[in-house]
Structures are given as C-alpha cells and as structure tokens.
Amino acid sequence: MKQKLLFSIFIFFTFPAFFFADNAEEAVELELPAEEIVVQETISEEAVPKEEILSDLQEEKILQAPDQEEGTKEEGSQEEGTKEEGTKEEGIQEVQIQEEAIQEDVTPEDLQEEEPDPKYDQADFTKDSEPLTYFTEGFPDFYPGEVKKVPTRKAISLASEEILARPEVEKFRKQYLSPKWAAALRSYLENAMEYRLYVRKAVQDAGVPEVLEYLPVVESNYKTNAKSRSGAIGMWQFMANSVWPFLTLNDYVDERLDPWKSTDAALKKLQDNYKAFDDWLLAIAAYNCGMGALNRILKKAEVKDFWYLVDNNLLPSQTANYVPKLLAIADLAINSEYYGIDLPSHDEEFEILENEKNGNFDYITVNKAYSISQLAQEMRMDTSAFRRLNPSYVLGMTHPSKSSEIRLPLGMKQSALDALEKIEPIEFPIKYEVTAGDSLWSISRRYKVSVSDLCELNNIDENAILKIGKILYIPAK
C-alpha cells in the first residue's frame, strides 16, 4: 500500500511532462515543465503551416489520452483517477487555446520572447525591476551640450601679467581675497556709489588710466570726511599746503570735503605729475610722497622707473606699497568674477546711474552768507541730504563776501531762487576767539544771541566743549 501511495505522488508531479512532451522519458529525466519544452521546441523550429500544427496536436492528444486512462485504471484508486481526469481536461483546454492561436494567424515566431534591447544589460533590467531613479544632485546647472562661459581675466591699465604677478602686488591681492577684507572692500565700493561713478566718468573724460577710479580706496576707503594723522582731509586726502591752485580753503569753505570738486582737482594734479615724469606709476607715487621728494629720489637712481626704485629700496615704505596696493584693488574690482569675489560688477554699474551719481546737478550763485539748513527748509528738502550736496561749507553757510556756488538736485534751480527771496542773509561783523572759562551759553549772553543760532552759524553741537583759541562767528541780532 505504501509503495502504491509513493507511486501515485510520483505520477501526480510528473504527469504534465508525459502529457505534453513527444518523449515522456525525456521529460522525466530533465525534470522540466512541459510548457518550457513546448516553447523550446517551437522556437527552434521553422514556421510550419497552420493545418499541420493543428493536425499534429489533435492526433497527439488522441493517442495520449487512452494511454493515460489505462495507467490510471491500473492504480485502482478512485481518488487518483479523479485527479488524472482533471489533468486530462486541463490538457484538452491547452490544445484548444493553441488551436485558437493558430486560427488567429499566430505563427511560432509570435510565441518567441521579445529580445531585450542590446544597449541594456539583461542582468540589470528584468521584467520585475522597479523604475529607475535619476539623481541630479551635484550635477552642473546647465544642460548637456551647453557650453558654460568661463570668466576670463581682463587686462588692466598700467599692469602687465608680469607686474600683477610681482610679490608686492600679490601680497595685497591675497589680503583682499580673504573673507574679512573682501567684505570690507565691497562695503567701501558700495557706500561710495554716490561719488564713485562720478569718479569713473571723470577718469574716462580726462583720458587717464582707469585704475585711478580706485585710488580713493587706497587714500581714504572712499570716505569723504576722512582725516589722516598728518592732516590730509577728504576722499582724495589733500594736505592744506597742496590744495592751491586746485581747491578753495578758508575759514568758510574747505573744498577738500567736496567729493566732486576734489575729484576734478585730484585728476588735474595727477595729470600735472604725469607731465613732469612722463610715467604714470611715478606720477601716482608722487601723489603720495610729493613731487619734490620723488624728484630728489630720482636724482639718486640710475633708472627712472618705479619698480627699479622698489627693488633697490629707494622709496619710502608707504610709497613703495602705495602703487602695488592700487593695482591689486583695481585688478580685483575689474576682475571680480574671475577671482570669485563678491564685489559690485564693474561693467554693469553704469547701467544704474542716477543724476547725483553721474554728477548732473543744478547750481545757483550767491554773494552773501546764507544758511544751508534754512535754504533746505524753505525748499522743503531734507536738511541732511542738502548739506551732503554742499559739504564744503564748514560753517553751514556760504561765504559772507565772496561768490559761493550752491549745488542743487537737478530741476530744483527755480525752487531755490524762490526760496532765497524769502530768507535773509546772515550778518556777523564779529569774530570771537574762545578763551579760558568760555562756554556757548556765556558767549551767547554776552552778545545777546541764542545758543542755537550761535551753534548753527558755527556748525557745532549745543553740548560741544569749546577749545581755547577756537574762532566763533557771532550772528547779527
């Protein structure tokens, strides 16, 4: 009984191979499903007429069915016979499916599996593979085939590649490429936008080297009210003994504080230096140490060349660093994209010019002392903004007896003329020198004027501490 049961199980698992294969012994030996054998044989054969395929399948089915029934009867088991009949029905259904495929003009070639695309690897791409995920992080932000523009280094005036590679220049270039100094340089250039673009236009109009636009960075970090220990004042750092004949300097006016007038004066002075030395680097060096001092140095030098003077230690250290620092800053500002430094774009800045930045103003001329603040109030302008347009009037008023020019926003000339008719000029015949024990309150009591009028006329704060020897102007009652 045990042997019969084992034989029945064997028949149950191997029967499909006997049923579908031409040679049942081959199916058992290979232990392959009958479907795979049929597919292999069908793919390997050439196309056969539909009538022959149908005839062969029917004949094979008829011949196999009785043999299978006899094998079932020999077992003598009703339960096994039932399973065999079910399998028989499945085989008949398979034949019917194949007949329908033949009737629908399905050829053996249609039964072949679709060959994979040769450009893919079958080991990586199967029917059960999940969709591919493409990772773009870290890829360049331009399309394949698109040529990305690489910044190039633009040539700058007065500096060849060899000069820019000198250690004196490289030292300052490295300094301003550091985060701290790069941020400082950006701040200098952005805060001076109101004046710097005027400087560039003046440089272009004068036909002088473009690097001179950045000379105020070296001189004063582009601060209009800068004052050095030696007494140099303003954006271009004029000394009191070097203003004539370029600027006006007296008790009422100091044009060194005027960024527009001092720019014109500085460029004229530099052009005079160039005419004297016939060399722009020497002309710039003379702006720092003085024309007389440079002439004395050149008399000792065998070669009248700035870099020769540097290499032979003939220049003061400040002057020896002055020109290299200028060239390094100009190189960084003009080639900021090349160096990857965040600075205002040199080429795009002219596209955002405004009237004040371009130096386009209206002007009126007066011959008496008028309060700048009072005029601004009468014109309904911001007082601090109006004073910023006229920074050279150090006492807050125009000269009492000489011709004075007042700078106005473009289009405001008539408004200023109308305002002048409504205000009175300042009369102050008294000039007072501060002595020990004086205060603003005591001086105002002595001359019977208000402290506020005294402070406005002298451009000082009401809480200011007076220095002995300071000159105060007393307004008329």
C-alpha positions in Angstrom: 0.0 0.0 0.0 2.9 2.4 0.9 4.5 1.7 -2.5 1.3 2.5 -4.3 1.0 5.8 -2.5 4.5 6.8 -3.4 3.9 5.8 -7.0 0.7 7.9 -7.1 2.6 11.0 -5.8 5.3 10.5 -8.4 2.7 10.2 -11.2 0.9 13.4 -10.0 4.0 15.6 -10.2 5.5 14.1 -13.4 2.3 13.6 -15.4 2.3 17.0 -17.2 5.7 16.3 -18.6 4.5 13.0 -20.1 1.4 14.6 -21.5 3.0 17.5 -23.4 6.3 16.1 -24.5 6.9 13.9 -27.5 9.1 11.7 -25.4 7.9 11.2 -21.8 11.1 9.7 -20.7 13.0 12.9 -21.7 10.6 15.0 -19.7 11.2 12.9 -16.6 14.9 12.9 -17.0 15.2 16.7 -17.4 12.5 17.4 -14.8 11.3 20.3 -16.8 7.7 21.6 -17.1 6.1 20.5 -20.3 5.3 24.2 -21.2 9.1 25.0 -21.3 9.7 22.0 -23.6 7.0 23.1 -25.9 8.3 26.6 -26.1 11.9 25.5 -26.7 10.9 23.2 -29.5 8.5 25.7 -31.1 11.2 28.5 -31.0 13.8 26.2 -32.5 11.6 25.0 -35.4 10.9 27.0 -38.5 7.5 28.2 -39.3 5.1 25.3 -40.0 1.7 25.6 -41.9 -1.2 26.1 -39.6 -3.0 22.9 -40.9 -0.1 20.6 -40.0 0.3 22.1 -36.4 -3.4 21.6 -35.8 -3.4 18.0 -37.1 -0.4 17.0 -35.1 -1.7 18.4 -31.9 -5.1 16.7 -32.3 -3.5 13.3 -33.2 -1.1 13.6 -30.3 -3.9 14.3 -27.9 -6.0 11.4 -29.1 -3.1 8.9 -28.8 -2.0 10.1 -25.4 -5.4 10.1 -23.7 -6.1 6.3 -23.8 -2.6 5.5 -22.5 -3.1 7.8 -19.6 -6.5 6.3 -18.8 -5.0 2.8 -18.8 -2.3 3.9 -16.4 -5.0 5.3 -14.1 -7.1 2.1 -14.1 -4.1 0.0 -13.1 -3.7 2.0 -9.9 -7.2 1.0 -8.8 -7.6 4.2 -6.8 -10.8 6.3 -7.4 -9.2 9.4 -5.9 -6.2 9.3 -8.2 -8.4 8.7 -11.2 -10.3 11.9 -10.4 -7.1 13.9 -10.3 -6.0 12.4 -13.6 -9.3 13.3 -15.2 -8.8 16.9 -14.1 -5.4 17.0 -15.5 -6.8 15.5 -18.8 -9.3 18.3 -19.0 -6.6 20.9 -18.5 -4.6 19.3 -21.3 -7.6 19.5 -23.6 -8.1 23.1 -22.8 -4.4 23.8 -23.6 -4.9 22.2 -27.0 -8.0 24.4 -27.6 -6.1 27.5 -26.7 -3.3 26.6 -29.1 -5.9 25.9 -31.8 -7.4 29.3 -31.3 -4.0 30.9 -31.6 -3.5 29.1 -34.9 -6.8 30.2 -36.2 -5.9 33.8 -35.4 -2.8 33.5 -37.6 -0.4 33.3 -34.7 2.9 32.0 -36.0 5.6 30.3 -34.0 7.7 33.4 -34.3 5.0 35.3 -32.4 5.5 32.9 -29.5 9.1 33.8 -29.1 10.0 36.1 -26.1 10.8 39.7 -27.0 14.6 40.1 -27.2 16.0 42.8 -24.9 17.4 46.0 -26.3 21.1 45.2 -26.8 22.1 48.6 -25.2 20.8 47.3 -21.9 22.2 44.5 -19.7 19.7 41.8 -19.0 21.2 41.2 -15.6 20.1 44.7 -14.6 16.8 45.1 -16.4 14.2 42.4 -15.8 10.5 42.4 -16.0 10.3 42.7 -12.3 12.7 45.6 -12.0 11.5 48.8 -10.3 11.5 52.1 -12.3 14.9 53.7 -12.3 15.5 56.8 -10.2 17.8 59.5 -11.6 19.8 61.6 -9.1 20.7 65.1 -10.2 22.3 66.4 -7.0 25.8 67.6 -7.7 25.3 67.8 -11.5 26.2 71.2 -13.2 23.3 73.7 -13.5 23.4 73.7 -17.3 22.1 71.3 -20.0 24.4 68.7 -21.6 25.9 70.1 -24.7 25.6 73.7 -23.4 29.0 75.5 -23.2 29.4 77.2 -19.8 31.2 80.5 -20.0 34.4 80.6 -18.0 35.3 84.0 -16.7 38.5 85.5 -18.2 40.9 87.9 -16.6 40.6 91.3 -18.2 43.7 93.4 -18.7 44.0 96.5 -16.6 45.9 99.7 -17.3 49.5 100.1 -16.0 49.8 96.4 -15.1 51.1 93.6 -17.3 50.7 90.0 -16.3 54.3 90.2 -15.1 53.6 93.2 -12.9 50.4 91.6 -11.4 52.5 88.6 -10.5 55.0 90.6 -8.5 55.1 89.7 -4.8 54.3 93.3 -3.8 51.0 93.1 -5.7 50.3 89.5 -4.8 50.5 90.4 -1.1 47.6 92.9 -1.3 45.6 90.7 -3.7 45.7 87.8 -1.1 44.8 90.2 1.7 41.6 91.4 -0.1 40.7 87.9 -1.2 40.3 86.9 2.5 36.7 87.0 3.7 37.3 89.9 6.1 38.9 92.2 3.7 36.7 91.2 0.7 33.7 92.2 2.8 35.4 95.5 3.7 36.3 96.2 0.1 32.7 95.6 -1.0 31.5 97.9 1.7 33.9 100.7 0.6 32.7 100.4 -3.0 29.0 100.2 -2.3 28.9 103.0 0.2 30.8 105.3 -2.3 28.4 104.6 -5.2 27.1 108.1 -4.9 30.5 109.5 -5.7 32.5 106.6 -7.3 30.6 106.5 -10.6 31.2 110.2 -11.0 34.9 109.5 -10.4 34.8 106.8 -13.2 33.1 109.2 -15.6 35.7 111.9 -14.8 38.5 109.4 -15.3 37.1 108.5 -18.7 36.5 112.1 -19.7 40.1 113.0 -18.7 41.6 110.1 -20.6 43.7 108.9 -17.7 44.2 105.3 -16.6 41.1 103.5 -15.4 42.8 102.2 -12.3 42.7 105.8 -10.9 39.0 105.2 -10.1 40.2 103.0 -7.2 42.8 105.4 -5.8 40.4 106.8 -3.2 40.1 103.3 -1.8 43.9 103.5 -1.1 43.7 107.1 0.2 40.6 107.1 2.3 38.4 104.0 1.7 36.3 106.4 -0.3 35.2 108.3 2.8 34.5 112.0 2.0 35.2 113.2 5.6 38.4 111.2 6.2 41.2 112.9 8.1 44.7 111.5 8.4 47.1 112.0 11.3 49.2 114.2 9.1 46.2 116.5 8.4 45.2 115.3 5.0 41.5 115.6 4.5 38.8 114.3 2.2 38.3 111.4 -0.2 41.5 112.3 -2.1 43.4 113.3 1.1 44.7 116.7 0.1 47.1 118.4 2.5 46.4 122.1 3.3 49.7 123.1 1.6 48.8 121.2 -1.6 45.3 122.5 -2.4 46.4 125.5 -4.4 45.6 126.1 -7.2 43.1 123.3 -7.4 40.7 123.9 -4.4 39.5 126.6 -2.2 40.4 126.6 1.5 39.5 129.3 4.0 37.5 129.9 7.2 34.2 129.3 5.5 35.0 126.8 2.7 37.0 123.6 2.6 36.6 122.1 -0.8 38.7 119.1 0.1 35.5 117.8 1.7 33.6 118.1 -1.6 33.9 114.7 -3.4 33.0 116.2 -6.8 35.3 119.2 -6.7 38.1 117.2 -5.0 37.9 114.5 -7.8 38.4 117.1 -10.5 41.3 118.6 -8.6 43.0 115.2 -7.9 42.8 114.3 -11.6 44.4 117.6 -12.6 47.1 117.1 -10.0 47.8 113.6 -11.3 48.0 114.9 -14.9 50.5 117.5 -13.8 52.6 114.8 -12.2 52.5 112.8 -15.4 53.6 115.7 -17.4 56.6 116.1 -15.0 57.7 112.4 -15.0 56.2 111.0 -18.2 55.4 107.9 -16.4 52.0 107.1 -14.7 53.4 104.9 -11.9 55.8 107.6 -11.0 53.0 110.2 -11.2 50.9 108.1 -8.8 53.9 107.7 -6.5 54.4 111.4 -6.5 50.8 111.9 -5.4 51.7 110.0 -2.3 55.1 111.3 -1.3 55.1 114.6 -3.1 56.7 115.8 -6.4 59.7 117.4 -4.7 60.5 114.2 -2.7 60.3 112.0 -5.7 62.5 114.3 -7.8 65.2 114.0 -5.1 64.9 110.2 -5.1 65.2 110.0 -8.9 68.4 112.0 -8.9 70.0 109.2 -7.0 68.5 106.4 -9.2 70.3 105.0 -12.3 67.0 104.1 -13.8 63.9 106.3 -13.6 61.4 103.5 -13.2 59.0 102.8 -10.3 59.8 99.1 -10.0 63.6 99.8 -10.1 63.1 102.2 -7.2 61.1 99.5 -5.3 63.7 96.8 -6.0 66.5 99.0 -4.8 64.7 100.2 -1.7 64.9 103.9 -2.8 61.3 104.7 -1.9 59.7 105.3 1.5 57.9 102.1 2.5 54.4 103.8 2.3 55.0 104.9 -1.3 56.6 101.5 -2.2 53.3 99.9 -1.1 51.0 102.6 -2.4 51.1 101.7 -6.1 51.0 97.8 -5.7 48.0 98.2 -3.4 46.2 100.3 -6.0 47.0 97.7 -8.8 45.8 94.8 -6.6 42.5 96.5 -5.7 41.8 97.6 -9.3 42.6 94.1 -10.5 40.1 92.5 -8.0 37.4 95.1 -8.7 37.6 94.8 -12.5 38.0 91.0 -12.5 35.8 90.1 -9.5 34.0 87.4 -11.5 37.4 85.8 -12.4 38.6 85.8 -8.8 35.2 84.7 -7.5 34.9 87.7 -5.1 31.6 89.3 -4.4 32.0 92.9 -5.5 29.8 95.4 -7.5 30.0 94.5 -11.2 32.5 96.8 -12.9 30.8 96.5 -16.3 27.1 96.7 -15.1 27.4 99.7 -12.8 26.9 102.4 -15.5 23.5 100.9 -16.2 22.2 102.1 -12.8 23.5 105.6 -12.9 21.3 108.3 -11.3 21.6 112.0 -11.6 23.6 112.6 -8.5 25.9 109.6 -9.1 26.6 110.9 -12.6 27.4 114.4 -11.4 24.4 116.1 -13.0 23.2 119.0 -10.9 21.7 122.4 -10.9 23.6 125.4 -9.3 22.9 128.9 -8.0 25.4 131.5 -7.1 25.2 133.9 -4.1 27.5 136.7 -2.8 26.4 136.7 0.8 26.2 134.3 3.7 23.1 132.1 3.5 22.3 129.3 5.9 22.3 126.0 4.0 19.9 124.4 6.5 17.5 127.4 6.3 17.5 127.2 2.5 16.8 123.5 2.6 13.8 124.0 4.9 12.4 126.7 2.7 12.7 124.4 -0.3 11.1 121.6 1.7 14.1 119.4 1.3 15.8 117.0 3.8 18.4 119.2 5.5 21.0 116.4 5.9 20.7 115.5 2.2 21.0 119.1 1.2 24.1 119.6 3.3 25.6 116.4 1.8 25.4 118.1 -1.6 27.3 121.0 -0.2 29.8 119.6 2.3 32.5 122.2 1.7 30.6 124.9 3.7 32.2 124.0 7.0 30.2 126.7 9.0 26.9 125.7 7.4 26.7 128.9 5.4 28.1 130.4 2.2 30.9 132.9 2.3 29.8 136.3 3.5 31.6 138.4 1.0 32.9 136.1 -1.8 30.9 134.4 -4.6 29.7 131.0 -3.5 28.1 128.2 -5.6 25.3 126.1 -4.1 24.8 122.6 -5.6 21.1 121.6 -6.1 19.3 118.4 -7.3 18.6 118.5 -11.0 15.5 120.5 -11.7 15.4 122.5 -8.4 17.0 125.7 -9.5 13.9 127.8 -9.7 12.7 126.5 -6.4 16.0 127.6 -4.8 15.8 131.1 -6.3 12.2 131.5 -5.0 13.4 130.3 -1.5 16.2 132.9 -1.4 13.7 135.7 -1.8 12.0 134.6 1.4 15.1 134.4 3.7 17.6 137.0 4.9 21.3 136.6 4.5 23.4 136.3 7.7 25.2 139.4 9.0 28.0 138.8 11.5 30.6 141.5 11.8 32.1 139.9 14.9 34.7 137.1 15.0 35.4 135.9 18.6 38.3 133.8 19.8 37.5 131.4 22.7 39.4 132.0 25.9 39.6 130.0 29.2 36.3 129.8 31.0 34.2 130.5 27.9 31.1 128.5 27.1 28.4 128.7 24.4 25.9 130.0 27.0 28.2 132.7 28.3 29.2 133.9 24.8 25.5 134.0 23.7 24.6 136.0 26.8 27.5 138.4 26.1 26.4 139.1 22.6 22.6 138.7 23.2 22.1 135.9 20.7 20.6 132.5 21.1 22.8 129.4 21.7 21.0 127.6 18.8 21.8 130.5 16.3 25.4 130.5 17.5 25.7 126.8 17.1 24.1 126.7 13.6 26.3 129.5 12.3 29.5 127.8 13.6 28.3 124.2 12.7 28.7 122.8 16.2 26.6 120.9 18.7 25.0 122.7 21.6 26.7 120.4 24.0 30.1 120.9 22.4 33.2 121.7 24.6 35.0 124.7 23.3 38.7 124.6 22.8 40.8 127.6 23.8 41.7 129.6 20.6 38.8 128.4 18.5 37.2 131.1 16.4 33.5 131.6 16.7 31.4 133.8 14.4 28.7 135.9 16.1 25.5 136.3 14.2 23.7 139.6 14.0 20.9 140.3 16.5 
